[in-house]
């Protein structure tokens, strides 16, 4: 027996080594398979920082504190009253039914026809922003889109320009860096449309959001940043192609893509809209003056949307510092009743901005254009300085 011991020990050790190698090989194959599965999923189902953040939002502060007490009993003596384990049944109910108790819209979204048109997720809430006053992209009646039905417009006051403003210390040297365009080109403002009181009918082929684009362009160039305004009438192109109003983003996409390929100096692509919400929601008073509020809208249905979210969030924070209350926040939109991309998959520096609502005046909008250009210039020149430093 003693003579056979070395052989037996060798057999046992070899068997253990083979088992270990098999386990290692299977584990490695499993790891590669899972990694391949995750990377092959469409962007909607991939794990992202937004997905993790959304999951974390479902865990209350009390539940997190309870988890701390499980690791350190000293926390238990100071635990708040709501410190309790996470409710697995509540989480399971939410993901099984898509009903969220803190958001009453989730009870109605599947029951009321057309209700989901007003849906969206508030990523960053500005002052006064909640789920009762989300931006509304209402579809106008067909007659409002016919240029023959344009109503008479009321005379507008000429907005005085700043006198003797000093030339900007920094410039883009004639290069156009910002591209301003309008997917819903004919969105207009009620104070200037005679006989029109309905927000849905506030559309005009001549007096519309393109005027706001001109204001933003002038304000940016006063800060030394070259900007161009593309007034392509997307509604006219829809009529020519036989497409519906809901297909406006497909039509404007070709316009933006053409601008990108035609001018490589362009860096930022801003789609200017106006909200259908009324004045109390879309107006702010800052230092005794009335401003039209802004909303940043990001589409989540493309792989790199988080970069657009980051940009919108940074602009919102800059506005909060210098013009508190001007930004209504950052809204994320996706689903079958919205475009879901808003052409933002073409560039991580593309943005959709709602400038005011149907009741705002051009005086209010001009103040907002100047405020936006002010914070945009701060952001732009800081980014350029960092970029230049990185190239050294």
Protein Blocks (a to p, Z undefined) as FASTA:
>chain_A
ZZmmmmmmmmmmmmmmmmmmmmmmmmmmmmmmmmmmmmmpcfklpccfklmmmmmmmpcf
klmmmmmmmmmmklmmmccfklccddfklmmmmmmnopafklmklmmmmmmghklmmgcc
dfbdcehiafklgccdddddfklmpmklpccddddddddddehiacdfbdeehpafbdcd
dfblmlccfklmghiabfklmccfklccklmmmmmmmmmmmnopacdddfbdfklmmmmn
opafklmmmmmmmmmmmmmmmomkbmbdcdddddfbdfklmpcceehiacddddddddfk
bfklmmmmmmmmmmmmmmmmmmghkagbjcddedjkbgklnommmpckbccddehjfkbc
fklmmmmmmmmmmmmmmmmmmmmmmmmmmmZZ
